Amino acid sequence: MTESGLKVVTLWPGDILQVKVPLPFSLKWVNSYLIKDERGFTLLDPGLHTSEARAVWAAVMADYDIAFKHIHTIVLTHQHPDHYGLAGWFQSQTGAPVLMSEKSYAYTQRLWGDRRIFGADLAALYSLHGTPQLLLEQISPHLESFVEKVSPQPEVTFIEAGQSLKLGGLHYELIDAPGHAGGQLCFYSREKKWMFCGDQVLPNITPNISVVPGEEGDPLQQFLDNLAGLRNFEVELAFPGHRDPFSAFDGRITEIIEHHARRLDTMEHLLAERSYTGFAMCEKLFGTRIAGNIHQFRFAMSETLAHLYYLERCSRISHEDQSGVIEYKA
């Protein structure tokens, strides 16, 4: 099946169907996986709830003679809307349980349950780092726009790192994968050396690493530590949340680590020349790529802060409070 020149479905070893579910922003699609077993199918990360996504799913299920009753389990690697959004809708059609980590689920309730509080907290964080009021005023409406794309909300059964889960007749180990998303899980089969890695390790693009208000710690350090841990797993085929499955898992981890090292060095050098607010640094790094796009700005700003927090925790930079706005310097 193809959609606007894009091959939507690819069959991988182990009767794993990769389905490219469309997204209305720059990533273009998110990978969902239908994993076949003797009972039917497990659906991993069904995608964002849009009419375009539902249309693609209707066509895929018709082409492959899959009925809703054949989907017995829905599994989520993490809580971001492009992975989580259709979970409740699929649950309403199939009656299947939705499995995700407790920490991931708690974030969904903050983001789309207490979203006004979360939006205010995010705006306050960005304001502290020099973001203009015009942008701050767009944050809550932007978050509100996602509510319909994650509705209805699913009833969730919790799974956690350290447990195992049967997918496609194989036992998968559940691995904690923080940094990109608190509570994210990867799934590893020692028998096949396959890894469903969510957005933790992506080919061609680097996962977003964001500071989230109300979550303590250093997300970039957590991410880098986790990447080092994932190197202990021998992976012959990785199934990512975006782009296509790939084999060079360890090599891709090296590339991602090196990308962040270069980014950190660039920021430190810039801060040796002059002080920057978080917002000014974000503009310097991302420039026109975020102009006029609050969705892109939110990712870029939170990732900029993650790098600044990391540099300060490593004592490579420091900050000063300038009349209620933080400025960083080397």
C-alpha positions as CSV (number, residue, x, y, z in Angstrom):
1,M,0.0,0.0,0.0
2,T,1.2,3.5,-0.9
3,E,-0.1,6.9,0.2
4,S,1.1,10.0,-1.8
5,G,4.2,8.1,-3.0
6,L,5.0,6.8,0.5
7,K,5.1,3.1,1.1
8,V,2.9,2.8,4.1
9,V,3.3,-0.9,5.1
10,T,6.4,-3.0,5.2
11,L,6.5,-6.6,6.3
12,W,9.6,-7.5,8.4
13,P,10.8,-10.8,9.8
14,G,8.6,-12.4,12.4
15,D,5.4,-11.3,10.7
16,I,5.9,-7.7,11.9
17,L,4.0,-5.1,9.9
18,Q,5.5,-1.6,10.0
19,V,2.7,0.9,9.4
20,K,3.7,4.5,8.7
21,V,0.9,6.5,10.3
22,P,0.7,10.1,9.0
23,L,1.5,13.1,11.2
24,P,0.5,16.8,10.6
25,F,4.0,18.1,11.3
26,S,7.6,17.8,10.1
27,L,8.2,14.2,11.2
28,K,5.6,13.2,8.5
29,W,4.9,9.8,10.1
30,V,5.2,7.7,13.2
31,N,5.9,4.0,13.0
32,S,3.2,1.6,14.4
33,Y,3.8,-2.1,14.4
34,L,1.3,-4.9,14.1
35,I,3.0,-8.0,15.6
36,K,1.3,-11.3,14.7
37,D,0.9,-14.3,16.9
38,E,-1.4,-17.3,17.3
39,R,-4.1,-15.2,18.9
40,G,-4.0,-12.3,16.4
41,F,-2.1,-9.1,16.7
42,T,-0.4,-6.8,19.2
43,L,-0.5,-3.2,18.2
44,L,2.5,-1.1,19.2
45,D,2.2,2.7,19.2
46,P,-1.0,3.2,17.1
47,G,-0.3,6.9,16.2
48,L,-1.9,10.3,16.5
49,H,-5.7,10.5,16.5
50,T,-6.5,12.3,13.2
51,S,-9.0,11.5,10.4
52,E,-6.0,10.9,8.1
53,A,-4.5,8.4,10.5
54,R,-7.9,6.6,10.8
55,A,-8.2,6.5,7.0
56,V,-4.7,4.9,6.7
57,W,-5.6,2.3,9.4
58,A,-8.8,1.5,7.6
59,A,-7.0,0.9,4.3
60,V,-4.2,-1.2,6.0
61,M,-6.6,-3.4,7.9
62,A,-8.7,-4.0,4.7
63,D,-5.6,-4.8,2.6
64,Y,-4.3,-7.3,5.1
65,D,-7.7,-8.7,6.1
66,I,-7.3,-7.6,9.8
67,A,-10.5,-6.9,11.8
68,F,-10.6,-5.0,15.0
69,K,-11.4,-8.3,16.8
70,H,-8.0,-9.6,15.7
71,I,-6.1,-7.0,17.8
72,H,-5.9,-8.4,21.3
73,T,-3.3,-6.1,23.0
74,I,-2.2,-2.5,22.5
75,V,1.3,-1.6,23.8
76,L,2.8,1.9,24.1
77,T,6.5,2.6,24.3
78,H,5.8,6.1,25.7
79,Q,3.3,8.9,26.2
80,H,4.0,11.4,23.5
81,P,0.8,12.1,21.5
82,D,2.1,10.8,18.1
83,H,2.5,7.4,19.8
84,Y,-0.3,7.5,22.3
85,G,-3.1,9.4,20.6
86,L,-5.1,6.6,19.0
87,A,-4.7,4.2,21.9
88,G,-8.1,5.0,23.4
89,W,-9.8,4.9,20.0
90,F,-8.4,1.5,19.2
91,Q,-9.3,0.3,22.7
92,S,-12.9,1.4,22.1
93,Q,-13.0,-0.6,18.8
94,T,-11.2,-3.7,20.0
95,G,-11.8,-4.0,23.7
96,A,-8.0,-4.7,24.0
97,P,-6.0,-3.7,27.1
98,V,-3.6,-0.8,26.7
99,L,-0.2,-1.4,28.3
100,M,2.2,1.4,29.3
101,S,4.4,2.4,32.2
102,E,2.9,4.1,35.2
103,K,5.3,7.1,34.8
104,S,4.3,7.5,31.2
105,Y,0.6,7.4,32.1
106,A,1.1,10.0,34.9
107,Y,2.5,12.4,32.3
108,T,-0.5,12.0,30.1
109,Q,-2.8,13.0,32.9
110,R,-0.7,16.2,33.6
111,L,-0.5,17.1,30.0
112,W,-4.2,16.5,29.0
113,G,-5.9,16.3,32.3
114,D,-4.4,19.2,34.3
115,R,-3.3,20.8,31.0
116,R,-4.0,24.4,32.1
117,I,-1.7,23.9,35.1
118,F,1.0,22.2,32.9
119,G,0.6,25.0,30.3
120,A,1.1,27.7,33.0
121,D,4.1,25.9,34.4
122,L,5.7,25.6,30.9
123,A,5.1,29.2,30.2
124,A,6.6,30.2,33.6
125,L,9.7,28.1,32.8
126,Y,10.1,29.7,29.4
127,S,9.5,33.2,30.8
128,L,12.3,32.6,33.3
129,H,14.6,32.0,30.4
130,G,13.7,35.1,28.4
131,T,10.9,34.0,26.1
132,P,8.8,36.9,24.8
133,Q,5.2,37.3,25.9
134,L,3.9,36.8,22.4
135,L,5.2,33.2,22.4
136,L,4.2,32.5,26.0
137,E,0.6,33.3,25.1
138,Q,0.6,30.6,22.4
139,I,1.7,27.7,24.7
140,S,-1.6,26.8,26.4
141,P,-3.7,27.1,23.2
142,H,-1.1,24.9,21.4
143,L,-1.3,22.2,24.2
144,E,-5.1,22.5,24.1
145,S,-5.1,21.7,20.3
146,F,-3.7,18.2,21.1
147,V,-6.6,17.1,23.3
148,E,-8.8,15.9,20.4
149,K,-5.8,14.1,19.0
150,V,-5.4,12.0,22.1
151,S,-9.1,11.4,22.8
152,P,-10.7,9.2,23.9
153,Q,-8.2,8.5,26.7
154,P,-7.6,4.8,27.2
155,E,-8.0,2.7,30.4
156,V,-4.4,1.6,31.1
157,T,-2.7,-1.5,32.5
158,F,0.7,-0.8,33.9
159,I,3.9,-2.5,32.8
160,E,7.3,-1.6,34.1
161,A,11.0,-2.1,33.3
162,G,12.4,-5.4,34.5
163,Q,9.3,-7.3,33.5
164,S,8.9,-9.4,30.3
165,L,6.2,-9.3,27.7
166,K,5.3,-11.8,25.0
167,L,5.1,-10.2,21.5
168,G,4.7,-12.3,18.4
169,G,5.4,-15.5,20.3
170,L,8.8,-14.1,21.6
171,H,9.7,-13.0,25.1
172,Y,10.8,-9.4,25.3
173,E,12.6,-7.7,28.2
174,L,11.2,-4.3,29.2
175,I,14.0,-1.8,29.5
176,D,13.8,1.7,31.1
177,A,14.6,4.3,28.6
178,P,14.5,7.8,30.1
179,G,15.7,11.1,28.6
180,H,13.4,11.5,25.6
181,A,10.4,10.6,27.7
182,G,10.2,9.8,31.4
183,G,8.8,6.3,31.7
184,Q,9.6,5.3,28.1
185,L,10.2,1.5,27.6
186,C,12.3,-0.4,25.0
187,F,11.5,-4.1,24.3
188,Y,14.3,-6.5,23.6
189,S,14.2,-10.1,22.4
190,R,17.4,-12.0,23.3
191,E,16.4,-14.9,21.1
192,K,16.2,-12.8,17.9
193,K,18.3,-9.8,19.0
194,W,15.5,-7.5,18.1
195,M,14.8,-4.2,19.8
196,F,11.6,-2.1,19.7
197,C,13.3,1.2,20.8
198,G,10.6,3.8,20.6
199,D,12.2,7.2,20.2
200,Q,15.3,6.4,22.2
201,V,17.5,5.5,19.2
202,L,16.4,6.8,15.8
203,P,18.2,6.6,12.5
204,N,19.0,9.8,10.6
205,I,17.5,12.1,13.2
206,T,18.2,12.7,16.9
207,P,15.6,12.2,19.5
208,N,14.3,15.3,21.2
209,I,15.6,15.7,24.8
210,S,13.5,18.2,26.8
211,V,13.3,19.8,30.2
212,V,9.8,19.2,31.5
213,P,8.5,21.4,34.4
214,G,7.9,19.4,37.5
215,E,10.3,16.6,36.6
216,E,13.5,16.8,38.5
217,G,16.9,15.8,37.2
218,D,19.0,16.2,34.1
219,P,17.2,14.7,31.1
220,L,20.3,14.8,28.8
221,Q,22.4,13.0,31.4
222,Q,19.7,10.4,31.8
223,F,19.5,10.0,28.1
224,L,23.3,9.6,27.6
225,D,23.5,7.2,30.5
226,N,20.7,5.1,29.1
227,L,22.4,5.0,25.6
228,A,25.5,3.7,27.3
229,G,23.4,1.0,28.9
230,L,21.7,0.0,25.7
231,R,25.1,-0.8,24.2
232,N,25.1,-3.8,26.4
233,F,22.4,-5.4,24.3
234,E,23.4,-7.1,21.0
235,V,20.9,-5.8,18.5
236,E,20.7,-7.1,14.9
237,L,17.5,-5.3,14.0
238,A,16.0,-2.2,15.7
239,F,12.4,-1.1,15.2
240,P,12.3,2.7,15.9
241,G,9.4,5.1,16.4
242,H,10.4,7.2,13.3
243,R,12.2,6.4,10.1
244,D,12.8,2.8,9.0
245,P,14.1,-0.2,11.0
246,F,17.9,-0.5,10.9
247,S,20.7,-2.8,11.9
248,A,23.6,-0.6,12.9
249,F,22.3,0.0,16.5
250,D,25.6,0.4,18.3
251,G,27.0,2.7,15.6
252,R,23.9,4.8,15.7
253,I,24.2,5.2,19.5
254,T,27.8,6.4,18.9
255,E,26.6,9.0,16.4
256,I,23.9,10.3,18.7
257,I,26.3,10.7,21.6
258,E,28.8,12.5,19.4
259,H,26.0,14.8,18.1
260,H,25.3,15.9,21.7
261,A,29.0,16.4,22.5
262,R,29.3,18.7,19.5
263,R,26.2,20.6,20.5
264,L,27.4,21.1,24.1
265,D,30.8,22.3,22.8
266,T,29.2,24.8,20.5
267,M,27.1,26.2,23.2
268,E,30.0,26.5,25.6
269,H,32.0,28.3,23.0
270,L,29.2,30.7,22.3
271,L,28.8,31.4,26.0
272,A,32.5,32.1,26.3
273,E,32.0,35.1,24.0
274,R,28.9,36.6,25.6
275,S,26.0,35.7,27.9
276,Y,22.8,34.3,26.5
277,T,19.3,33.7,27.9
278,G,17.9,30.3,27.1
279,F,15.6,31.9,24.5
280,A,18.5,33.8,22.8
281,M,20.5,30.5,22.7
282,C,17.5,28.7,21.2
283,E,17.2,31.3,18.5
284,K,21.0,31.1,17.8
285,L,21.0,27.4,17.5
286,F,17.7,26.8,15.6
287,G,17.1,30.1,13.8
288,T,14.5,30.1,11.0
289,R,13.6,26.4,11.6
290,I,11.4,27.5,14.5
291,A,10.2,30.9,13.3
292,G,6.4,31.2,13.4
293,N,5.9,27.5,14.5
294,I,5.0,27.2,18.2
295,H,5.2,23.4,18.0
296,Q,8.8,23.4,16.7
297,F,9.7,26.2,19.1
298,R,8.5,24.2,22.1
299,F,10.7,21.3,21.2
300,A,13.7,23.5,20.4
301,M,13.4,25.6,23.6
302,S,13.0,22.6,25.9
303,E,16.0,20.9,24.2
304,T,18.1,24.0,24.5
305,L,17.3,24.1,28.2
306,A,18.3,20.5,28.6
307,H,21.7,21.2,27.2
308,L,22.2,24.3,29.3
309,Y,21.2,22.4,32.5
310,Y,23.7,19.7,31.6
311,L,26.5,22.2,31.0
312,E,25.8,23.9,34.3
313,R,25.6,20.6,36.3
314,C,29.0,19.8,34.8
315,S,30.3,23.2,35.9
316,R,31.1,24.2,32.4
317,I,28.9,27.3,32.6
318,S,27.1,29.3,35.2
319,H,24.0,31.5,35.4
320,E,23.0,34.8,36.9
321,D,19.5,36.2,37.6
322,Q,19.1,39.4,35.7
323,S,15.8,41.0,37.0
324,G,14.0,37.7,37.0
325,V,15.5,36.4,33.8
326,I,18.3,33.8,33.8
327,E,21.4,34.5,31.7
328,Y,24.1,31.9,31.2
329,K,27.8,32.5,30.6
330,A,30.9,30.2,30.4
